[in-house]
Amino acid sequence: SGGLLRMHLEDPTDPASARFESLPQFRALSGTLIQAIAEDRDGRLWLATSNGILRFDPNAGEIAEFGAADGAFDSDYQSAATVTLADGRIVFAATRGFTVFDPARINATPPPPPPLLTELRLWNRRIESRALDSTSPLLSPLHLADSLAIPAADARMLSLRFAALELLAPERLRYAYQLDGFDPDWIETTASERSATYTNLAPGQYRFRVKAGESDALAGAAISTLTIDILPPWWKTLWAQALFALAALTFLYAGYAWRIHGIQSNRRLLQRQVSERTTELSQAKQRAEEMLVNLRDTQFDLIQAEKMASLGSLVVGVAHELNTPLGVAITASSMLTDRTAWMQQHFESGDLKRGDLAAFLGTAREANVLVDRNLERAARLIDSFKQISVDNSSDQRRRFVLGDYLRSLLPSLEQLWKRRPITYELAVEEGLALESYPGALAQIVSNLIQNALMHAFAEDEPGSLRVAARTIEGDRIEISVSDNGRGISADALPHVFEPFYTTRRGRGGTGLGLHIVYNLVSVRLGGQIEVQSTPSGTRVVMRIPRVAKPS
């Protein structure tokens, strides 16, 4: 069904050498049922199918179809019902009778003549020739016309109908058309759809071509041609465009002359305004100097107001942070109170057991641990909040040598990492003397080291810390605390100085350490601080004046 196989014998005496191949000419006949096959004296195969009779020439590879219009049945042929008569005629049996024909007398159907253009429509209105309509663009009947000129406004919807003079079996014809300059390729259509429609054709020259033939002969069919000129509207013609260009040049020249006149008038006006503005500027300068003094006073007031607003925000954050440890401590204490009351009741009644006492002691021990741990955490949070306010009551400004002070400070901090594989290095310029606040500086270094121990290294991961200081230009010093840990992510780096921002929420981090450092550096010491971080380590750099301003 829908295919035919050809057999080749490599060795005529050996059936096992048979090889079969599919004939590609029959692939397009998918779904066609082959009922019977007969071979004529010229070696051509005649096939009775479910759609009529086919003739296949194995040498030329050509297929010809014969249907009801050629005298064959279009269906009902019986399986294997064929015979070749002595005179060469072939007989195919069908349900409704027999088909008898002489293959030598049957030729292929001649190709139809070139199709004719039968109708022109503009805006879906049939156009007659000039003989019937004086306003028609058709100078002669359409099937005799070689060319056609149509205004662009009328070509917004253009339709052409066509037909071929095939009287025997017109329904077997297929048509193909192409509008050169618009269609990239031929467009095929059936005998029932013999029309082509185009919309919004741009002005220009086109060539409409159409041809007709059966499916296997359409490629080489004769072609009919019609040249179509789409005329542009008057404002797109060459003379109109030249007129527009001349008008544009005239307008540009008038504009240029008006501009020159305006420039000269403005120049005279500006000269008068310059003298007036000079007087105004001198008066404005005096007013600006007065306003600058007022602005500085206002700026100081705004800074103080911003500090109070920030403190209010911190109070809300601290209250939120304190809620968890205090809630746990209260819960543990309440549980311990209930268990104590229960113990007292059983003790007074005399039915207290040894197991009850052991369970109570275990509960009391766990409750005490929870209360102590969470109250200690709450105390640390309260102490940190006190540090945020940068209270100077216990930190006096004095003169000290930075290297000596740090060498006495760092050993006291070693307990933070004494059970971990952490090393540290102190590299401070010798004789570097400051007149500043040593208490604030100690708090800064301590917080930075604790922050590095918490975030830069895992619990058992080895690492190193480095504290360095040197003199820089402008009677200032640079202090840096660096580590070789995992670094800070690019998403977290812009937020490290924000209060209560931490990447270890619920694991001991409060988010206050670096914010305290930022306040101490910028407010108490009058300097600047920045963080530099890569996947191989983090470096915090502070630049402060050698002599701090008194608080």
C-alpha positions as CSV (number, residue, x, y, z in Angstrom):
1,S,0.0,0.0,0.0
2,G,1.6,3.3,-1.1
3,G,4.9,1.6,-2.2
4,L,6.6,-0.6,-4.7
5,L,9.7,-2.7,-4.3
6,R,12.2,-3.7,-7.0
7,M,14.2,-6.9,-6.7
8,H,17.8,-7.4,-7.9
9,L,19.5,-10.8,-8.2
10,E,23.2,-10.6,-7.6
11,D,23.5,-14.3,-8.8
12,P,20.6,-15.4,-11.1
13,T,21.1,-19.0,-9.9
14,D,21.0,-18.2,-6.2
15,P,17.6,-16.9,-4.8
16,A,19.4,-16.0,-1.6
17,S,21.2,-13.2,-3.4
18,A,18.0,-11.3,-4.0
19,R,18.0,-7.7,-2.8
20,F,15.0,-5.4,-2.6
21,E,14.8,-1.6,-2.9
22,S,12.0,0.8,-2.5
23,L,11.0,3.0,-5.5
24,P,11.0,6.6,-4.4
25,Q,8.5,7.6,-7.1
26,F,5.7,5.9,-5.1
27,R,6.4,7.6,-1.7
28,A,4.0,10.4,-2.7
29,L,1.2,7.8,-3.1
30,S,1.0,6.9,0.6
31,G,-2.4,5.4,1.4
32,T,-3.0,4.2,-2.2
33,L,-3.8,0.4,-2.3
34,I,-2.2,-1.6,-5.2
35,Q,-4.6,-4.4,-6.1
36,A,-3.0,-5.9,-9.3
37,I,0.1,-5.4,-11.5
38,A,0.6,-6.3,-15.1
39,E,3.7,-5.8,-17.4
40,D,3.3,-4.8,-21.1
41,R,5.5,-5.7,-24.0
42,D,7.7,-2.6,-23.5
43,G,8.5,-3.5,-19.9
44,R,6.2,-0.9,-18.4
45,L,4.2,-1.8,-15.3
46,W,0.4,-1.2,-15.1
47,L,-1.1,-1.0,-11.6
48,A,-4.8,-1.3,-10.7
49,T,-5.1,0.8,-7.5
50,S,-7.8,2.1,-5.1
51,N,-7.6,5.4,-7.1
52,G,-7.6,4.3,-10.7
53,I,-4.8,2.9,-12.9
54,L,-1.1,3.9,-12.8
55,R,1.5,3.4,-15.5
56,F,5.2,3.1,-14.2
57,D,8.1,3.2,-16.6
58,P,11.1,1.6,-14.7
59,N,13.7,2.9,-17.2
60,A,12.5,6.5,-17.2
61,G,11.2,6.5,-13.5
62,E,8.0,8.2,-14.6
63,I,4.5,7.6,-13.3
64,A,1.2,8.5,-15.3
65,E,-2.2,8.4,-13.6
66,F,-5.5,7.4,-15.4
67,G,-8.8,7.9,-13.7
68,A,-12.5,8.1,-14.5
69,A,-11.9,10.9,-17.0
70,D,-9.6,8.5,-19.0
71,G,-12.1,5.6,-19.0
72,A,-10.8,3.7,-16.0
73,F,-12.7,3.0,-12.8
74,D,-11.6,5.3,-9.9
75,S,-11.9,2.4,-7.4
76,D,-13.3,-1.2,-6.8
77,Y,-10.5,-3.1,-8.6
78,Q,-10.1,-6.6,-7.3
79,S,-7.0,-8.1,-5.8
80,A,-4.8,-10.0,-8.4
81,A,-7.6,-9.9,-10.9
82,T,-5.7,-9.2,-14.2
83,V,-4.8,-11.0,-17.4
84,T,-2.8,-10.1,-20.5
85,L,-4.4,-11.2,-23.8
86,A,-2.5,-12.6,-26.7
87,D,-2.7,-9.3,-28.7
88,G,-1.0,-7.5,-25.8
89,R,-4.1,-6.0,-24.3
90,I,-4.4,-5.9,-20.5
91,V,-7.6,-6.7,-18.5
92,F,-8.2,-5.5,-14.9
93,A,-11.3,-6.8,-13.2
94,A,-13.4,-4.5,-10.9
95,T,-16.6,-5.0,-8.9
96,R,-18.5,-3.0,-11.6
97,G,-17.0,-4.6,-14.6
98,F,-13.7,-4.9,-16.6
99,T,-11.2,-2.4,-17.9
100,V,-9.6,-3.6,-21.2
101,F,-7.0,-1.4,-22.9
102,D,-4.0,-1.7,-25.4
103,P,-0.9,-0.2,-23.6
104,A,0.7,0.6,-27.0
105,R,-2.1,2.9,-27.9
106,I,-2.2,4.9,-24.7
107,N,-0.1,8.0,-24.5
108,A,0.4,10.5,-21.7
109,T,-2.1,13.3,-21.4
110,P,-0.8,16.4,-23.4
111,P,0.0,19.4,-21.2
112,P,-2.7,22.1,-21.1
113,P,-2.1,25.5,-22.8
114,P,-0.9,28.5,-20.7
115,P,-3.7,29.7,-18.4
116,L,-5.6,32.9,-19.1
117,L,-6.2,35.8,-16.7
118,T,-10.0,36.0,-16.5
119,E,-10.8,38.6,-13.9
120,L,-9.3,41.7,-12.2
121,R,-10.7,42.9,-8.9
122,L,-9.8,46.1,-7.0
123,W,-11.2,46.5,-3.5
124,N,-13.2,43.3,-4.3
125,R,-14.9,45.2,-7.2
126,R,-14.7,43.6,-10.7
127,I,-12.9,45.8,-13.2
128,E,-14.1,45.8,-16.8
129,S,-12.0,46.9,-19.8
130,R,-11.8,50.5,-21.0
131,A,-14.4,49.7,-23.7
132,L,-17.1,49.1,-21.0
133,D,-15.8,51.5,-18.3
134,S,-14.0,54.8,-19.3
135,T,-12.3,55.0,-15.9
136,S,-10.9,51.5,-16.0
137,P,-7.1,50.9,-15.9
138,L,-7.6,48.0,-18.4
139,L,-7.0,49.3,-21.9
140,S,-8.0,45.9,-23.3
141,P,-9.6,42.7,-22.0
142,L,-7.5,41.2,-19.3
143,H,-6.6,37.9,-21.1
144,L,-5.2,40.0,-24.0
145,A,-3.3,42.6,-21.8
146,D,0.4,42.5,-21.4
147,S,0.7,45.3,-18.8
148,L,-1.5,47.2,-16.3
149,A,-1.0,50.5,-14.5
150,I,-3.0,51.0,-11.2
151,P,-2.9,54.0,-8.8
152,A,-1.5,53.0,-5.4
153,A,-4.8,54.0,-3.6
154,D,-6.7,51.3,-5.8
155,A,-4.0,48.7,-5.2
156,R,-4.6,48.3,-1.5
157,M,-6.5,45.1,-2.3
158,L,-5.8,43.5,-5.7
159,S,-7.2,40.1,-6.9
160,L,-6.5,38.2,-10.1
161,R,-8.4,35.1,-11.3
162,F,-7.1,32.7,-13.9
163,A,-8.1,29.5,-15.7
164,A,-6.7,26.9,-18.1
165,L,-8.6,25.5,-21.2
166,E,-8.7,21.9,-19.9
167,L,-12.1,20.4,-20.8
168,L,-11.5,16.7,-20.2
169,A,-10.6,16.7,-16.5
170,P,-10.1,20.2,-15.2
171,E,-10.3,19.1,-11.6
172,R,-6.9,17.3,-11.9
173,L,-5.1,20.5,-12.7
174,R,-3.0,22.4,-10.2
175,Y,-2.0,26.0,-10.6
176,A,1.1,28.0,-9.4
177,Y,1.5,31.7,-9.4
178,Q,4.1,34.2,-8.3
179,L,4.3,38.0,-8.1
180,D,7.9,38.9,-8.8
181,G,9.1,41.6,-6.4
182,F,6.7,40.4,-3.7
183,D,6.4,36.6,-3.5
184,P,9.7,34.9,-2.7
185,D,8.6,31.6,-4.4
186,W,5.8,30.0,-6.4
187,I,2.5,29.5,-4.6
188,E,0.5,26.4,-5.6
189,T,-3.3,26.1,-5.5
190,T,-6.0,23.8,-6.7
191,A,-8.5,24.0,-9.6
192,S,-11.2,25.1,-7.1
193,E,-9.0,28.1,-5.8
194,R,-7.9,29.8,-9.0
195,S,-7.2,33.3,-7.7
196,A,-4.5,35.4,-6.1
197,T,-5.1,38.3,-3.7
198,Y,-2.5,41.0,-2.6
199,T,-2.9,43.8,-0.1
200,N,-1.0,47.1,0.4
201,L,1.4,46.7,-2.5
202,A,4.1,49.4,-2.4
203,P,4.5,51.6,-5.5
204,G,6.7,50.0,-8.1
205,Q,6.7,47.5,-11.0
206,Y,5.7,43.9,-10.5
207,R,5.4,40.9,-12.8
208,F,2.6,38.4,-12.2
209,R,3.2,34.9,-13.5
210,V,0.9,31.9,-13.5
211,K,1.1,28.3,-14.9
212,A,-1.2,25.2,-14.9
213,G,-0.6,21.5,-15.2
214,E,-1.0,18.1,-13.5
215,S,1.0,17.6,-10.3
216,D,3.9,15.7,-11.9
217,A,4.2,18.2,-14.8
218,L,3.6,21.6,-13.1
219,A,7.3,22.5,-12.9
220,G,7.7,22.6,-16.7
221,A,4.3,24.0,-17.6
222,A,3.8,27.1,-19.9
223,I,3.6,30.5,-18.1
224,S,1.4,33.5,-18.7
225,T,2.7,36.9,-17.6
226,L,1.2,40.3,-16.8
227,T,3.3,43.3,-15.9
228,I,1.7,45.5,-13.1
229,D,2.8,49.1,-12.4
230,I,1.6,50.4,-9.0
231,L,1.7,54.2,-9.5
232,P,2.8,56.2,-6.5
233,P,0.6,59.1,-5.2
234,W,1.5,62.5,-6.5
235,W,3.4,63.5,-3.4
236,K,5.8,60.6,-3.9
237,T,6.6,61.4,-7.5
238,L,10.0,62.9,-8.6
239,W,8.6,66.3,-9.4
240,A,6.8,66.5,-6.1
241,Q,9.9,65.5,-4.2
242,A,11.9,68.1,-6.0
243,L,9.3,70.7,-5.1
244,F,9.4,69.6,-1.4
245,A,13.2,69.8,-1.4
246,L,13.1,73.4,-2.8
247,A,10.5,74.4,-0.2
248,A,12.7,72.9,2.5
249,L,15.7,74.8,1.4
250,T,13.7,78.0,1.3
251,F,12.4,77.4,4.8
252,L,15.9,76.6,6.1
253,Y,17.3,79.8,4.6
254,A,14.5,81.8,6.1
255,G,15.1,80.1,9.4
256,Y,18.9,80.9,9.2
257,A,18.2,84.5,8.5
258,W,15.8,84.7,11.4
259,R,18.3,83.0,13.6
260,I,21.1,85.5,12.7
261,H,18.7,88.4,13.5
262,G,17.8,86.8,16.8
263,I,21.4,86.2,17.7
264,Q,22.3,89.9,17.1
265,S,19.3,91.0,19.1
266,N,20.2,88.6,22.0
267,R,23.8,89.8,22.0
268,R,22.6,93.4,22.6
269,L,20.2,92.2,25.3
270,L,22.9,90.1,27.0
271,Q,25.3,93.1,27.2
272,R,22.6,95.0,29.1
273,Q,21.9,92.0,31.3
274,V,25.6,91.4,32.1
275,S,25.9,94.7,33.8
276,E,22.7,94.2,35.7
277,R,23.6,90.7,36.8
278,T,27.1,91.7,37.9
279,T,25.4,94.0,40.5
280,E,23.0,91.3,41.4
281,L,25.8,88.7,41.8
282,S,27.7,90.8,44.2
283,Q,24.6,91.2,46.3
284,A,23.8,87.5,46.0
285,K,27.4,86.6,47.1
286,Q,26.9,88.6,50.3
287,R,23.5,86.9,50.9
288,A,25.1,83.4,50.2
289,E,27.8,83.9,52.7
290,E,25.2,84.8,55.3
291,M,23.2,81.7,54.3
292,L,26.3,79.5,54.6
293,V,26.8,80.4,58.2
294,N,23.1,79.6,58.8
295,L,23.4,76.4,56.9
296,R,26.3,75.2,59.0
297,D,24.3,75.8,62.1
298,T,21.3,73.9,60.6
299,Q,23.5,71.1,59.4
300,F,24.8,70.5,63.0
301,D,21.2,70.4,64.3
302,L,20.2,67.9,61.6
303,I,23.2,65.7,62.4
304,Q,22.1,65.6,66.0
305,A,18.5,64.9,65.0
306,E,19.7,62.0,62.7
307,K,21.7,60.5,65.6
308,M,18.6,60.5,67.8
309,A,16.6,58.9,65.0
310,S,19.2,56.2,64.6
311,L,19.2,55.6,68.3
312,G,15.5,55.1,68.3
313,S,15.8,52.5,65.5
314,L,18.5,50.7,67.5
315,V,16.2,50.6,70.6
316,V,13.6,48.8,68.5
317,G,16.2,46.3,67.2
318,V,17.6,45.7,70.7
319,A,14.1,45.1,72.1
320,H,13.5,42.5,69.3
321,E,16.9,40.8,70.0
322,L,16.3,40.7,73.8
323,N,12.9,39.2,73.4
324,T,14.2,35.7,72.5
325,P,16.8,35.1,75.3
326,L,14.5,36.7,78.0
327,G,11.6,34.6,76.8
328,V,13.6,31.4,77.0
329,A,14.8,32.4,80.5
330,I,11.3,33.2,81.7
331,T,10.0,29.9,80.3
332,A,12.7,27.9,82.0
333,S,12.2,29.8,85.3
334,S,8.4,29.2,85.1
335,M,8.9,25.5,84.5
336,L,11.4,25.3,87.4
337,T,8.8,27.1,89.6
338,D,6.1,24.6,88.7
339,R,8.4,21.6,89.3
340,T,9.4,23.1,92.7
341,A,5.8,23.4,93.7
342,W,5.1,19.9,92.7
343,M,8.1,18.6,94.7
344,Q,7.0,20.6,97.8
345,Q,3.5,19.1,97.5
346,H,4.8,15.5,97.3
347,F,7.4,16.2,100.0
348,E,4.8,17.5,102.4
349,S,2.5,14.6,101.7
350,G,5.2,12.1,102.3
351,D,5.0,10.2,99.0
352,L,8.2,11.6,97.5
353,K,10.2,8.9,95.7
354,R,13.9,8.8,95.0
355,G,13.2,8.8,91.2
356,D,11.1,11.9,91.6
357,L,13.9,13.7,93.3
358,A,16.4,12.6,90.6
359,A,14.1,13.9,87.8
360,F,13.5,17.2,89.6
361,L,17.3,17.7,90.0
362,G,17.8,17.0,86.3
363,T,15.1,19.4,85.4
364,A,16.4,22.1,87.8
365,R,19.9,21.7,86.3
366,E,18.7,22.1,82.7
367,A,16.5,25.1,83.7
368,N,19.5,26.8,85.4
369,V,21.6,26.3,82.4
370,L,19.0,27.8,80.1
371,V,18.4,30.7,82.5
372,D,22.1,31.4,82.9
373,R,22.9,31.1,79.2
374,N,20.1,33.3,78.0
375,L,20.5,36.0,80.7
376,E,24.2,36.1,79.9
377,R,23.3,36.6,76.2
378,A,20.8,39.4,77.2
379,A,23.5,41.1,79.3
380,R,25.9,41.0,76.3
381,L,23.2,42.6,74.1
382,I,22.6,45.3,76.7
383,D,26.3,46.0,77.0
384,S,26.7,46.2,73.3
385,F,23.8,48.7,73.1
386,K,25.5,50.8,75.6
387,Q,28.7,50.8,73.5
388,I,26.7,51.9,70.4
389,S,25.8,55.2,72.1
390,V,29.6,55.9,72.2
391,D,29.5,56.9,75.8
392,N,32.7,58.7,76.7
393,S,32.3,58.8,80.4
394,S,34.8,56.1,81.1
395,D,37.2,56.8,78.2
396,Q,39.6,59.7,78.6
397,R,41.6,61.3,75.8
398,R,45.4,61.0,76.5
399,R,48.7,60.6,74.8
400,F,50.1,57.1,74.3
401,V,52.4,55.0,72.0
402,L,50.3,52.9,69.7
403,G,52.7,50.0,69.4
404,D,53.2,49.6,73.2
405,Y,49.4,49.9,73.8
406,L,48.6,47.2,71.2
407,R,51.3,44.8,72.5
408,S,49.8,45.0,76.0
409,L,46.2,44.6,74.6
410,L,46.6,41.6,72.3
411,P,47.8,39.1,74.9
412,S,44.6,39.8,76.9
413,L,42.6,38.8,73.8
414,E,44.4,35.5,73.2
415,Q,41.8,33.7,75.3
416,L,39.4,34.2,72.5
417,W,41.3,31.8,70.3
418,K,43.7,29.9,72.6
419,R,41.9,26.6,72.0
420,R,41.9,27.2,68.2
421,P,44.8,26.9,65.6
422,I,44.9,30.7,65.1
423,T,48.1,32.8,65.0
424,Y,48.4,36.6,65.0
425,E,51.0,39.2,63.9
426,L,51.5,42.7,65.1
427,A,53.2,45.1,62.7
428,V,53.2,48.7,64.0
429,E,55.5,51.5,63.1
430,E,57.9,52.1,66.0
431,G,57.5,55.3,68.0
432,L,54.0,56.0,66.6
433,A,52.5,58.3,69.2
434,L,48.8,59.4,69.3
435,E,46.8,61.8,71.4
436,S,43.5,60.0,71.2
437,Y,41.1,57.7,73.0
438,P,42.8,54.4,73.9
439,G,39.6,52.9,75.3
440,A,37.7,53.3,72.0
441,L,40.7,52.0,70.0
442,A,40.8,48.9,72.3
443,Q,37.1,48.3,71.7
444,I,37.6,48.6,67.9
445,V,40.5,46.1,67.7
446,S,38.6,43.7,70.0
447,N,35.4,43.8,68.0
448,L,37.3,43.3,64.7
449,I,39.2,40.3,66.0
450,Q,36.0,38.7,67.5
451,N,34.2,39.3,64.2
452,A,37.0,37.6,62.2
453,L,37.0,34.6,64.6
454,M,33.3,34.2,64.3
455,H,32.9,34.7,60.5
456,A,36.3,34.1,58.8
457,F,37.2,30.7,60.1
458,A,35.4,27.4,60.9
459,E,35.7,26.2,64.5
460,D,38.8,23.9,63.9
461,E,40.1,25.7,60.8
462,P,43.7,27.1,61.0
463,G,44.2,30.8,60.2
464,S,46.1,34.0,60.9
465,L,45.3,37.5,62.0
466,R,47.4,40.6,61.4
467,V,47.2,44.0,63.0
468,A,49.2,46.8,61.3
469,A,49.6,50.5,61.7
470,R,51.6,53.2,59.8
471,T,51.8,56.9,59.3
472,I,50.2,58.4,56.1
473,E,50.0,61.9,54.7
474,G,48.3,64.8,56.4
475,D,49.3,63.9,60.0
476,R,47.1,60.8,59.9
477,I,47.6,57.2,60.6
478,E,46.3,54.0,59.0
479,I,45.3,51.0,61.2
480,S,44.3,47.7,59.5
481,V,43.1,44.4,60.9
482,S,43.2,41.5,58.3
483,D,42.7,37.8,58.2
484,N,43.2,35.0,55.6
485,G,39.7,33.5,56.1
486,R,36.8,32.8,53.7
487,G,36.0,36.5,53.0
488,I,32.6,38.3,52.8
489,S,30.2,37.7,50.0
490,A,29.5,40.4,47.4
491,D,25.8,40.6,48.6
492,A,26.7,41.0,52.2
493,L,29.6,43.5,51.8
494,P,27.6,46.7,51.4
495,H,25.6,46.0,54.6
496,V,28.3,45.0,57.1
497,F,28.1,48.3,59.0
498,E,24.3,48.3,59.3
499,P,23.0,47.7,62.9
500,F,21.7,44.2,63.5
501,Y,22.8,42.9,60.1
502,T,24.4,39.5,60.6
503,T,24.8,36.3,58.6
504,R,24.8,34.2,61.8
505,R,21.3,34.9,63.1
506,G,20.5,32.3,65.7
507,R,24.1,31.1,66.0
508,G,25.5,33.8,68.3
509,G,25.6,36.7,65.9
510,T,23.8,40.0,66.9
511,G,24.9,42.3,64.0
512,L,26.2,45.0,66.4
513,G,29.9,44.4,66.4
514,L,30.9,46.2,63.1
515,H,28.2,48.9,63.7
516,I,29.9,49.7,67.0
517,V,33.3,49.9,65.3
518,Y,31.9,52.2,62.6
519,N,30.5,54.6,65.3
520,L,33.7,54.6,67.3
521,V,35.9,55.3,64.3
522,S,33.7,58.0,62.7
523,V,32.3,59.7,65.8
524,R,34.8,59.2,68.6
525,L,38.1,59.1,66.6
526,G,37.0,61.4,63.8
527,G,38.2,59.0,61.0
528,Q,37.0,56.8,58.1
529,I,36.7,53.0,57.8
530,E,36.3,50.7,54.8
531,V,36.2,46.9,54.3
532,Q,38.1,45.1,51.5
533,S,37.3,41.4,51.0
534,T,38.1,38.6,48.5
535,P,37.6,34.9,48.8
536,S,41.1,34.6,50.3
537,G,40.6,37.1,53.1
538,T,39.2,40.3,54.5
539,R,41.0,43.6,55.5
540,V,39.4,46.4,57.5
541,V,41.2,49.7,57.1
542,M,40.8,52.7,59.4
543,R,42.3,56.2,58.8
544,I,42.2,58.5,61.8
545,P,44.0,61.7,62.8
546,R,47.0,61.4,65.0
547,V,45.4,64.0,67.3
548,A,41.7,63.4,68.0
549,K,39.3,66.2,68.6
550,P,38.2,66.6,72.2
551,S,34.8,65.2,72.8
